[in-house]
Amino acid sequence: MVAGVRSRIVAVLVSLLTVLSPTAAAHAADDPLLDRLAAVPGLSVVSETQASGYRFFVLTYRQPADHRRPGAGAFEQRLTLLHRSDDAPVVLATSGYGLPANPRPAQTEPTALLGANQISVEHRFFTPSRPAAADWSDLDIWQEATDEHRIVTAFKTLYSGRWIQTGASKGGMTSVYHRRFYPGDVDGVVAYVAPDDVVNPADRAYDRFFDTVGTPECRAALDDVQREALRRRDRLVPRLAADAAAQGWTFDRTIGTADRSFEMTVLDAVWAFWQYSTVADCATVPAATATDDQLYGWVDTVAGWSFYTDQALEYYWPYYYQAATQLGWPSLRFEHLRGLRAYPGLYTANSSLPAELRRRHNPVPMIDVDLWVRTAAPRMLFIYGENDPWGAERFTPSKRDSALYVAPGANHGANISKLNAQDAAQATATLRRWAGVPAALAAPAAVDLPLDDMLGDRRRIG
């Protein structure tokens, strides 16, 4: 036993001497990639993960809080780098939201199709990528596009390959806005399930969507669930209030009361159903004769009672602020709920913001972007899901080497792999042509990386 302990101690000492030897130290210092990253002004390496076939870095990049006044304060914007090779294409992935608290290696669909490097960017004002003394007027589509422009400019000193930008949902919108303001930054854009709310109040497209999506039987069942939940308000709201008290949820900072939160969640339930589910899930919709427990549980599963609470909404304040000021939001008529709604003006972006962040809407930016995309934008692919409510208002691509594809029966998780075979082949060939890689590119060798759909689930508390 003593001999075994002695041998283990000797082995440890030998390992330490090897690590601390001049040869090992010289090898550790000989890292051209780290040297190049360190040479980028304002860029800091937070952590690194190495595996066979790639290196993964969590980084921060110092950005001006206001690009029009670069000397008036700054913040550290989080990003990640998935590095494969110096000469591979680079995919710029814009999430539109925050990155995970502890980012892990993952690749977007374009990254996988191209065998590319990937830079993923946390959107400004999603914590921790927020100025310490935040002036929320600095949160607009041009400021974020300029964040991305500076990132592209910095990393083009490291990589010689072509650039593709991608994003899904709000991240897809973000990729479009970057293209609008800095069309020379990347060689092509793949925007997934990106809504285009051109004129905010003109939202009949959403009502038409809900009038036709799925089957008549499923639509009727979903309408019945909403009606029945609102009819049982006097029994279900106390249940929500009790759950809130038990979980520590509050409502007074944003939505106002448990009753208002209840109504907003019920209004959102059918939207959330089609966003995350498929026609096959229609069988799970409870009947109008369902018990209170069944109704309450189904709404919680689909939409989440915790979503419209102060605790959950705080994460989304940057999104709702942008929706209120520039992006717009879906305005539905809910004609089947006439006489059952207690708060007719509730379904707006400002309802999910604290009073000090509520703003008037400026319609000009979306009109400008829409016109540019449909008339002048080059090399843009738009991917939508047939049954995704966010796709009711879609971008119209120009005739400048751009296209739009719809995945049959798909929800908000639509991507190229869910298109029919002919469309998927065309979209993939177009993407690879833009990126300058072979049409029959082989997948990178044995890289165990999960696919990042760039969406994230509806954030809930508890």
N, C-alpha and C positions, 0 to 999 in steps of 0.2 A: 504493500500500500504506500509506504514512504517512497519507494523507488518510483512508483507511478506519479506521485505528486511532484517529485524532483524532476522527472522527465517533462511534465507539463510546464513547470516553471522555466526550464531551459528552452522549451519550444516558444514560449511567450517572449523570452528575452531575445531569442534569435529573430523573431518576427519584428520586434521593436527596433533592433539594430538594422534590419533590412529596410524598414520604413524610414529610419532616420539617417540612412547612409547618404553620402553626397550624390551617388548615382541616382537613387530614388528621388531625392529632392530636386535634382536637375530635371528628371523626367516629369515630375509634378509641375515644375515651373514652365516646361515646354508645352504650352497649350495655346496654339495660335487663335482658336476660337474665343477663348476667355480673354486673350489679349485684345482681340478686335472689339469684343463687347465692352471691355474696360475703356477702350479708346473713344467710345461714343459719348460725347458730352451730355450729361444729365441722365445717363443710363446706369442703373445699379442692378447687380445680380443678388437676388434674395436667397435663392436656393437652386440646387441642381439635382437631377436624377439621371443616371446613366443606365442604359440597357443595350442589348444587342440591336444594332441597327439605328439607334437614335440617341440624342441627348435632349433633355427637357429642362428648361430654365423657367423659374418664376422671376420676373423682373419688375422694376419700376422705372418710369421715365418722367422726368420733370417737365411739366407743361405750364405755360402761362395760364392763370385763371381767366384772363381776358386777352385773346390774341390781338385785339386792337390796341391794347395797352400792355405790352409784354413786361414792362417793369413794375406793374402794379399787383404783385403777388403771384404765387405759383402753387401747384399741388403735385403730388406724386401719383401718376396714373399707372395702375397695375396692368401688366400684360404677361403673357407666357410665350415662350419660344420652343417649338418642337423642331430640332435641327436634325436633318438627315445628311445633307452634303452642301458644299459651298455653291455648286453649280445647278442644283435642283431648282425647279420653280418655287415660288413663295406664295402661299395662300394667306391672305389677310382676313381673319375671321372676326367680324364685329358682332358682339353679342347683343348690343342694344340695351343690355342690363349689366348686372355685376358678374364677375367671375366667381366661382366657388370660393368659399373661405380658405380652403386648402386645395388649390388646383392640382389635378393629377393628369398624367399624360393621356391624351385622347386626340383623335383626328376627325375632322369634318369629312363629309363625303367627297368634296373636291380634292382635299388633301390625299385621301386614299386613292382616288382615281388617277391622280397625277404623280404619286410617289413624291410628294412635295414636302418642303419645309412649311411650317405654319406659325404665324404670329396671331395670337388671340388677344383682343383688346377689351378691357373693361370700360364701359361708357362713363364719361364724366358725370359726377354728382352721385353715382352709386358708390356707397361707402365700401372701401376707404378712399376711393378716387374722387375726393371732394375737397375743395379749398377749406382751410380751417375757418376763415371768416367768409362763408359762402354768400355771394351775391347771386341770387337765383336768376337774375336777368342774363347771366353769363351761360345759362343752360339753353342753348338753341342748336338748330341743325348745322349752322355754319361753324360754330365754335367746335363742335365734336368733329365735323369734317376736317377742320384745321388741325385738331389733335392727331387725326389719322394721317393727314398729309405730312406732318412733321415726323411721325413714326416711319412712314414709308421712305421719306427722304433720308432719315438716319440709317435705316437698314439696307438701303440700296448701296451703301458703302461696304456692306458685308457680303451681299449676294449678287451674283451676276445673272441669274435666271429671270424669266418673265414672272409677272405678278398677276394673280387672280384674287379678287375680293369676293367674299361670301358672307352670308348671314341669313338667319331665319326669323320670321315674324318681325318684331321691332329691329332685330339685327339686320334683316333683309332691307328694311326701310333705311336703316343707317348706311348700308352699303350703297344704296341708290343716291342718298344725299351726298355722300362723299364723291361719288361719280359726277354728280351735278356740279359741284364746286371745283373739283380737281380732276377733270376728265383724263389728264395725262398721267396720273399716278399709277394706274394698273392697266393691264392688257385686256381685261374682261371681268365681268361681274356675274355671279350666280346668286340670285336673290330668291330665297325660298319663302313661300307663303306670306309675302309682304303686302299688306293692305295699302290702298291708295285712296284716302278719303279726300277727294279733290275739293268738294264744297261741303263743309261739315253738316249743315242742316239738310242737305239733299241726300237723304239716306234711304230712299225707297228700295234700293237694291238689296238691303238687308231684309226688309219685309218680304220681298219677292223670294229671296232665298229660303226663308223659313216657311213660306207657303208651298214650296215645291221640293224641298230636300227629303230624301228617304221615301217612305211609303205613306199613303194617306192614314193608315192605321197607326203608324208610329207617331206621326204629327198630331193626330187626335189624342193619343195617350199622353204625350208630353204636354199638350195644352191643358188636358184634364188635371194633370199633376199640379201644374202651376195654379190653376183655378182653385183646386181643392185645398192646397196649402194656404192660400190667402183667405179662403173661407174659414179655415181653422186657426186663424191668427190668434184668437183669444186663448187658445190652448197651447199653441206651438211657441209663441213669443216668450211666455214664462219659462218654457223649457230651455230656450236659448239663453235667457237671462240667468237661469240657474247654472247652466254649463259655463257661462262667462265668469260667474262668481267663483265657481270651483277651479277654473283654469287660470284666473287672473287676467281675463280679457277685459278691455274697456272700449268704449265707443265715443266718449265725449270729445276727444281731440279731433276726430275726422268725421265719421259718418253721423254722429250725433247721439243716437239712442239704440237700444236693442231692437226696437220696433222698426226703425229705419234700416238697420243692418239686416233684419229678417226679410223685409221687402226687397232690398237690393239683391240678396242671395237668391231668393225665389225667382226674381226677374232674370238673374244670370244663369239659372239652372239649365234651361234648354240650350242656351248658347254654349255653356261648358260641356253639355252632353255631346253636341256635334263637334266641338273642338277636339275632344279627347277620345270619343267613342266612334263606333261604326254602326251600320244598319243592323249588324248581328246582335248588338247590345240592346236593341229595342225590346227584346224579350224580358229585360230586367226592369223595365219601367213599371212601377206599381199601378194597379187599377185605382179608379176614383174611390172605390170602396175599401181601399187599404186602411189599415189602422194608423193612428197617429205615429206610433213607433216606426212603422214601415215608411210612411211619408217622410218623417224627419230624418230617418237613417238614409233614405235614398238621396235626398237633397244634400246631405252631408257628404256622402260618397262622391257625388257628381260635382258639386260646387264648393263644398266646405263651409260650414257655419263660421269657422274661425277666420275666413278670408277678409270679410268686411269688419275687422276689428282694428283698433289703433295699432296693435302689435304687429299684425301682418301687413297692414297698408303702409307703414312707415318705410319698409324696404322699397315700395313702389312709388313713393312720392316723386322721384325724378321722372318716371314714366307719365304719371297723371299730370304733372306740371307741364310736360311737353305736349301731352294731348290737349290740355286746356288752352295752351298758348299757340301751338302751331300744328300739331299732327292731326287734331280732330279726334272724334270718338263716335262709335255707332249710336245713332239716334233711332230707336225702334218705337213703333206705335203701340204695340201690345193691345191691339183692338179686342182680342179675346178676353182681356182682363178688365174691360171697361166696368166701372162700378166697384171694383175690388181693390184698386190701388189707393192707398192713403196719401201718397206723396207723388203726384204726377210729374214734378220736375226733378225727381231724385236721380234718374238714370243719366248722369253727366259726369265728366271727369272731375269737376270741382267738388263734387260730393265726397270724393275720396281723398281730399286734401285738407290740411288744417287751414283755418281761416286766413292766416297770413300769407299763404301761398296761392290762394285762389286768384285767377286772372281772367281777363277778357281774351277772346279768341281773335287771332290775326289770320285771316284767310289767305293772305298773299303768298306765303312760302309754298303751300301745297299746290296752289294753282300754277305757280312758276315751275315747280319740279315736274308736275304732271305734263305740262306743255313741252318741256325740254325732253323728257323721256320719250314721248310719243312722236316727236319731230326730229330730234337731233342726237339722242344718246347712242353711241356706238357700242357694239359687242356686249349685249346684256341678255342673259337668260333668266326667265321668270318661271318658277315651278310652283304650281298650286294644287291643292287637293279638291276634288270635285265636291266633297261634302263638308268642307271647312268654311264656317261662317266668315272668317277673316278674309276669305277670297271672294266674297260677294262684290267687293269693290277692288278690282285688280288694276295693276299698271298695264298700259297698252304699249308694247315695244315699238320702236321705230323700225324702219326698213333697212337700217344700217347694221347688217350682220347681227340681228337680234331676233329672239323668238320667245314664245310663251308656250308652256306645256302644262297639261292638267292630268293628274294621276287619278284614274278611275276609282271612285268609291273611297278615296283617301281623305283623311282628316287633316288636322294641323301639322301632322308629322310627315306630310308628303315630301318625297325627294325623288331623285332621278331613278333610283332602283325600283320605285313603285309605279313608274310610268309603264305604258305598254312597251313591248320589246322594240318596236320600230322607233318610237319616240326616245326611249332610253339610249338606243344606239346613236341616234342623231345628236342628242344633247351631249353625250359623252365624247363623240367625235369632235363636236364644236369646241367643247372645253379643252380638249387636248390640242387642237389646232391653235387655239388662242395661247395656250401655255407653251407651245413649241416642243411638245413631247410626241413620241410615236403613237399612232392611232391604236396600235395593239400593245400598248405598254404593259409589261408584266408587273404584277403586284410586288411591292418591296419585300425582300426576303424575310420571312419568319419574324415579323414584328407584331408582337401581341399588344395591340392598341385598340381600345374600345372606340366605337363610332360615336361621335358627339353630334346629336341632332340640333344643337345650338338653341334648344327651346327651354328646357327645364320644366318642371311641373308647376301647376298652380300652387303657389307658396301658402302653406297652412301652418298654423301654430297649434302645437299639441299633438 
